[in-house]
Amino acid sequence: MLDYVVIGGAQAGLAMAYHLKQLKKEFVVIDGEKEIGASWLNRWDSLKLFTPTEYNHLPGLKFNAAKGHYPTKVEVANYFKLYVEKFNIPVQLNTLVTSVRKTKEGFFITHKDGEIEARNVVVATGPFHIPYTPPCHTKISEKTLQMHSNYYKGVHQLQEGDALVVGGGDSGYQILNEISKDKTRTVYFSGDTTVRSLPQHFLGKTLWWWFTIVGFLSYSKYSWIGKRINSSTQPVIGTDVKEILSRENVISVGRTKDALNEEIFFETEKKDTIKNIVWATGYRPNFKWIEGLELDENSYPKNYRGVSNIDGLYFIGLPWMFTRGSATLGGVSKDASYLANVIANKN
């Protein structure tokens, strides 16, 4: 029986693995993908981090790139692979977990090829589990190409004709920006057009430098200001929203309400020329595979800074687990350090 099993081999799982190494625990990191960094490599081709190099370090190893550089998804994946190699982290890939069950001695972690026993489990599967697409997508003609942003790689996937991007977050606006650079294609946008847009640089400093100075990423979700930040609409970072929406071939159509074959119905009009739809409509969490887990109103595990209601079961990398930065590459280290202290004091 292992001391710990860490489920998830991206930034949260690796940060936790580093501390378990320091504590000399017997553990393994398991991941359902075929390679380390796959969660990043599977995203669209032009994806870059919003945060520059100096804010992307995991514990014990700096991100090896120039200060002010915004890493690509491939550079992030390579950093993870180097991290595993440098600290000799035991990783078991192609191990998709189907259930976690508490026992008297610890936990049974069931995966597609068998079971692993451990006294403790750290769930580091992140916040992005099930791609969400509005129900009306099933009413749309098969002639219309549809994909969730989770599967979008680039403009080369699209067929000729008009396109629709649904979703006004960072992903939606980045994809809208990329698709609408082709001026011969009309691109309809269904999302929040009033969202704030923040530049990556301001008064000679990076946005993240200012965030650090004012403590934007460090406020606890239990504090008054943390609650205000958490409840407000999050700004789009590093993408000029106003410029994109001002393009002649970009047309805002309001909320997507319904569909029937080729016709897509919006708040004030309908369109029947759309040949491509990218749904940048987010994800839904899925923790149903953990028996006896208590969930909050947003379907995330109830916990305090990663310590759950089940003895020996921990979480890391959840959005707003403790601060705004809890689910970010640079912010997860603080939560990993806290959990390491909890584990050290427990034993």
C-alpha positions as CSV (number, residue, x, y, z in Angstrom):
1,M,0.0,0.0,0.0
2,L,1.4,3.4,-1.0
3,D,1.4,6.4,1.3
4,Y,-0.2,8.6,-1.4
5,V,-1.6,8.5,-4.9
6,V,-1.8,11.8,-6.8
7,I,-4.5,11.7,-9.5
8,G,-3.5,14.2,-12.3
9,G,-0.1,14.9,-13.8
10,A,-0.3,18.6,-14.7
11,Q,0.9,21.6,-12.7
12,A,-1.2,20.8,-9.5
13,G,-0.2,17.2,-9.4
14,L,3.5,17.9,-10.0
15,A,3.7,20.6,-7.4
16,M,2.2,18.2,-4.9
17,A,4.6,15.4,-6.0
18,Y,7.5,17.7,-5.4
19,H,6.5,18.2,-1.7
20,L,5.8,14.5,-1.2
21,K,9.3,13.8,-2.4
22,Q,10.7,16.2,0.1
23,L,8.6,14.5,2.8
24,K,10.0,11.1,1.7
25,K,6.6,9.6,1.1
26,E,6.0,6.6,-1.1
27,F,3.7,7.7,-3.9
28,V,2.8,7.6,-7.5
29,V,1.3,10.2,-9.8
30,I,-1.3,8.7,-12.2
31,D,-2.8,10.3,-15.3
32,G,-5.2,9.1,-17.9
33,E,-3.2,10.7,-20.8
34,K,-0.4,9.1,-22.8
35,E,2.2,11.8,-22.0
36,I,3.0,14.4,-19.4
37,G,1.7,17.8,-20.6
38,A,-1.1,16.4,-22.7
39,S,-3.7,18.6,-21.0
40,W,-1.9,21.6,-22.5
41,L,-0.9,20.0,-25.8
42,N,-4.5,19.1,-26.5
43,R,-5.6,22.8,-26.6
44,W,-5.6,25.0,-29.7
45,D,-2.4,25.5,-31.6
46,S,-1.8,29.3,-31.0
47,L,-2.5,29.1,-27.2
48,K,-0.1,31.0,-25.0
49,L,-0.1,31.6,-21.2
50,F,-1.5,34.9,-20.0
51,T,1.3,35.0,-17.5
52,P,5.0,35.7,-18.3
53,T,7.8,33.4,-17.4
54,E,8.6,34.9,-14.1
55,Y,5.2,34.0,-12.7
56,N,5.1,30.4,-13.9
57,H,7.5,28.6,-11.7
58,L,6.6,25.3,-9.9
59,P,8.4,24.6,-6.6
60,G,12.1,23.8,-7.0
61,L,12.6,24.6,-10.7
62,K,12.3,27.9,-12.5
63,F,10.6,28.1,-15.9
64,N,13.6,28.3,-18.3
65,A,12.7,31.2,-20.6
66,A,13.4,34.9,-20.8
67,K,11.7,37.3,-18.4
68,G,8.6,38.7,-20.0
69,H,8.1,35.8,-22.3
70,Y,4.7,34.3,-22.6
71,P,5.2,30.5,-23.0
72,T,3.4,28.4,-25.7
73,K,1.5,25.3,-24.8
74,V,4.4,23.2,-26.1
75,E,6.9,25.1,-23.8
76,V,4.6,24.4,-20.8
77,A,4.4,20.7,-21.6
78,N,8.2,20.5,-22.0
79,Y,8.7,22.2,-18.7
80,F,6.5,19.6,-17.0
81,K,8.5,16.8,-18.6
82,L,11.7,18.3,-17.5
83,Y,10.2,18.7,-14.0
84,V,9.3,15.0,-13.8
85,E,12.8,14.0,-15.0
86,K,14.7,16.4,-12.7
87,F,12.9,15.3,-9.5
88,N,12.5,11.7,-10.6
89,I,8.8,11.8,-10.0
90,P,7.1,8.4,-10.3
91,V,4.4,8.7,-13.0
92,Q,2.0,6.1,-14.3
93,L,0.4,7.2,-17.6
94,N,-2.6,5.8,-19.5
95,T,-4.3,5.2,-16.1
96,L,-7.8,6.6,-16.2
97,V,-9.4,6.5,-12.8
98,T,-13.0,5.4,-12.7
99,S,-13.6,5.4,-8.9
100,V,-12.1,6.2,-5.5
101,R,-13.5,4.4,-2.5
102,K,-12.6,4.9,1.1
103,T,-11.7,1.7,3.2
104,K,-10.7,1.1,6.8
105,E,-7.0,1.1,5.8
106,G,-7.1,3.9,3.2
107,F,-8.5,4.0,-0.4
108,F,-9.1,1.8,-3.4
109,I,-8.3,3.7,-6.6
110,T,-9.9,1.8,-9.5
111,H,-8.7,2.4,-13.0
112,K,-9.4,0.8,-16.4
113,D,-6.7,-1.9,-15.8
114,G,-6.9,-2.6,-12.1
115,E,-6.7,-1.1,-8.7
116,I,-4.2,0.8,-6.5
117,E,-4.2,0.9,-2.8
118,A,-3.1,4.0,-0.9
119,R,-3.5,5.4,2.6
120,N,-4.1,8.9,1.2
121,V,-5.2,10.4,-2.1
122,V,-4.6,13.8,-3.6
123,V,-7.0,14.7,-6.5
124,A,-5.3,17.1,-8.9
125,T,-7.5,16.8,-11.9
126,G,-8.1,20.5,-12.3
127,P,-11.3,22.4,-13.0
128,F,-11.9,21.4,-16.6
129,H,-13.7,18.1,-16.8
130,I,-16.8,17.9,-19.1
131,P,-17.0,20.3,-22.0
132,Y,-20.4,22.0,-21.8
133,T,-22.4,22.7,-24.9
134,P,-25.9,24.3,-24.7
135,P,-28.7,21.7,-25.4
136,C,-29.8,23.5,-28.6
137,H,-26.7,22.2,-30.4
138,T,-28.6,19.0,-31.0
139,K,-31.2,20.8,-33.2
140,I,-28.6,22.1,-35.6
141,S,-28.2,20.7,-39.1
142,E,-25.4,18.1,-39.5
143,K,-24.1,20.2,-42.4
144,T,-23.0,22.8,-39.8
145,L,-19.6,22.0,-38.4
146,Q,-19.7,22.2,-34.5
147,M,-17.0,21.8,-32.0
148,H,-16.3,22.8,-28.4
149,S,-13.3,25.0,-27.8
150,N,-11.7,22.0,-26.0
151,Y,-11.4,20.4,-29.5
152,Y,-10.6,23.5,-31.5
153,K,-7.0,23.5,-32.9
154,G,-7.0,26.2,-35.5
155,V,-8.8,27.8,-38.5
156,H,-7.7,24.9,-40.7
157,Q,-10.4,22.8,-39.1
158,L,-13.3,25.0,-40.4
159,Q,-15.2,24.6,-43.6
160,E,-15.9,27.4,-46.0
161,G,-18.6,29.9,-45.0
162,D,-19.7,32.0,-42.0
163,A,-18.7,31.1,-38.5
164,L,-20.2,31.6,-35.0
165,V,-18.2,31.8,-31.8
166,V,-20.2,31.4,-28.6
167,G,-18.7,32.4,-25.3
168,G,-17.3,35.7,-24.0
169,G,-14.4,34.5,-21.8
170,D,-10.7,34.4,-22.6
171,S,-11.0,31.4,-24.8
172,G,-14.0,32.8,-26.7
173,Y,-12.3,36.0,-27.5
174,Q,-9.0,34.4,-28.4
175,I,-10.7,32.1,-30.8
176,L,-12.9,34.9,-32.2
177,N,-9.7,36.9,-32.8
178,E,-8.0,34.1,-34.7
179,I,-11.0,33.2,-36.9
180,S,-11.9,36.8,-37.7
181,K,-8.4,37.6,-39.0
182,D,-9.6,36.1,-42.3
183,K,-11.5,39.1,-43.6
184,T,-13.3,37.1,-46.3
185,R,-15.3,35.2,-43.6
186,T,-18.2,36.7,-41.6
187,V,-17.9,35.7,-38.0
188,Y,-20.8,36.1,-35.6
189,F,-20.2,36.5,-31.9
190,S,-22.6,35.4,-29.2
191,G,-21.3,36.5,-25.8
192,D,-20.7,39.4,-23.4
193,T,-19.6,42.4,-25.3
194,T,-19.3,44.6,-22.1
195,V,-16.6,42.5,-20.5
196,R,-13.5,44.4,-19.5
197,S,-10.3,43.9,-21.4
198,L,-6.9,44.3,-19.6
199,P,-3.6,44.7,-21.4
200,Q,-0.7,42.4,-20.6
201,H,1.5,45.5,-20.0
202,F,0.7,48.8,-18.2
203,L,3.0,51.7,-17.4
204,G,6.1,49.7,-18.3
205,K,5.2,46.7,-16.1
206,T,3.4,43.5,-16.8
207,L,-0.2,43.1,-15.6
208,W,0.9,40.3,-13.3
209,W,3.5,42.6,-11.7
210,W,0.6,45.0,-10.8
211,F,-1.6,42.1,-9.7
212,T,1.3,41.0,-7.3
213,I,1.8,44.5,-5.9
214,V,-1.9,45.0,-5.1
215,G,-2.3,41.4,-3.9
216,F,-5.0,40.6,-6.5
217,L,-4.1,36.9,-6.7
218,S,-3.5,36.5,-2.9
219,Y,-6.8,37.5,-1.4
220,S,-8.5,34.6,0.4
221,K,-11.9,33.6,-1.0
222,Y,-13.1,34.0,2.6
223,S,-12.1,37.7,2.8
224,W,-14.5,40.5,1.9
225,I,-12.4,41.6,-1.1
226,G,-11.9,38.0,-2.2
227,K,-15.6,37.5,-2.2
228,R,-16.1,40.6,-4.4
229,I,-13.5,39.5,-6.9
230,N,-14.9,36.0,-7.0
231,S,-18.4,37.2,-7.7
232,S,-17.5,39.8,-10.3
233,T,-17.2,39.1,-14.1
234,Q,-13.6,38.2,-14.8
235,P,-11.8,40.4,-17.3
236,V,-10.3,39.2,-20.6
237,I,-6.5,39.4,-20.4
238,G,-4.2,40.3,-23.2
239,T,-6.9,40.4,-25.9
240,D,-8.1,43.7,-27.2
241,V,-11.9,43.1,-27.0
242,K,-12.9,46.5,-28.5
243,E,-10.6,46.1,-31.5
244,I,-11.9,42.6,-32.3
245,L,-15.6,43.6,-32.0
246,S,-15.0,46.7,-34.2
247,R,-13.8,44.5,-37.2
248,E,-16.1,44.8,-40.2
249,N,-16.5,41.0,-40.5
250,V,-17.4,40.5,-36.8
251,I,-21.1,40.8,-35.9
252,S,-22.4,40.6,-32.4
253,V,-25.7,38.8,-32.2
254,G,-26.4,38.6,-28.4
255,R,-27.3,35.4,-26.6
256,T,-27.8,32.2,-28.5
257,K,-31.4,31.1,-27.6
258,D,-32.3,28.2,-29.9
259,A,-31.8,26.5,-33.2
260,L,-33.6,24.5,-35.9
261,N,-31.6,23.0,-38.7
262,E,-29.7,25.8,-40.5
263,E,-31.4,28.5,-38.5
264,I,-29.7,29.8,-35.3
265,F,-31.9,32.0,-33.1
266,F,-30.4,34.9,-31.2
267,E,-31.8,37.5,-28.9
268,T,-32.9,39.9,-31.7
269,E,-32.4,38.0,-34.9
270,K,-31.8,34.7,-36.6
271,K,-29.2,33.5,-39.1
272,D,-29.2,30.7,-41.6
273,T,-25.8,31.1,-43.2
274,I,-23.6,29.8,-40.4
275,K,-21.5,26.8,-41.5
276,N,-19.1,26.6,-38.4
277,I,-19.7,26.9,-34.7
278,V,-17.1,27.0,-31.9
279,W,-18.7,26.6,-28.5
280,A,-16.4,28.4,-26.0
281,T,-19.0,27.7,-23.4
282,G,-16.8,26.3,-20.6
283,Y,-16.8,23.1,-18.6
284,R,-18.7,21.3,-15.9
285,P,-16.9,19.7,-13.0
286,N,-17.2,15.9,-12.5
287,F,-16.3,14.4,-9.1
288,K,-19.1,11.7,-9.1
289,W,-16.4,9.0,-9.3
290,I,-15.3,9.7,-5.7
291,E,-17.6,7.9,-3.3
292,G,-19.0,9.7,-0.3
293,L,-17.7,13.1,-1.4
294,E,-19.7,16.2,-0.3
295,L,-20.1,18.8,-3.1
296,D,-20.9,22.5,-2.8
297,E,-23.5,24.5,-4.8
298,N,-21.2,24.6,-7.8
299,S,-20.5,20.9,-7.8
300,Y,-17.0,21.2,-6.5
301,P,-15.8,19.3,-3.5
302,K,-16.3,20.9,-0.1
303,N,-12.9,21.5,1.4
304,Y,-10.8,24.0,3.3
305,R,-7.6,24.8,1.4
306,G,-7.7,21.3,-0.2
307,V,-8.6,19.3,3.0
308,S,-11.9,17.5,2.2
309,N,-14.6,16.0,4.5
310,I,-13.1,12.5,4.0
311,D,-10.0,11.8,6.1
312,G,-7.0,11.3,3.9
313,L,-8.5,12.8,0.8
314,Y,-7.1,16.1,-0.5
315,F,-7.6,18.4,-3.5
316,I,-5.4,20.8,-5.3
317,G,-5.7,23.0,-8.4
318,L,-9.4,23.8,-8.0
319,P,-10.6,27.3,-9.1
320,W,-10.6,29.6,-6.1
321,M,-9.7,26.8,-3.8
322,F,-8.2,29.5,-1.6
323,T,-7.2,32.4,-3.8
324,R,-7.7,33.7,-7.3
325,G,-4.4,32.1,-8.3
326,S,-5.2,28.6,-6.9
327,A,-5.8,27.1,-10.4
328,T,-2.9,28.9,-12.2
329,L,0.5,27.5,-13.0
330,G,2.3,30.0,-10.8
331,G,-0.3,30.1,-8.0
332,V,-0.7,26.4,-7.3
333,S,2.7,26.3,-5.4
334,K,1.3,28.1,-2.4
335,D,-1.6,25.6,-2.0
336,A,0.9,22.7,-2.5
337,S,3.1,24.1,0.3
338,Y,0.1,24.4,2.6
339,L,-1.1,20.9,2.0
340,A,2.5,19.6,2.5
341,N,2.5,21.3,6.0
342,V,-0.9,19.6,6.8
343,I,0.5,16.2,5.7
344,A,3.8,16.7,7.7
345,N,1.9,17.7,10.8
346,K,-0.6,14.8,10.4
347,N,2.2,12.3,10.5
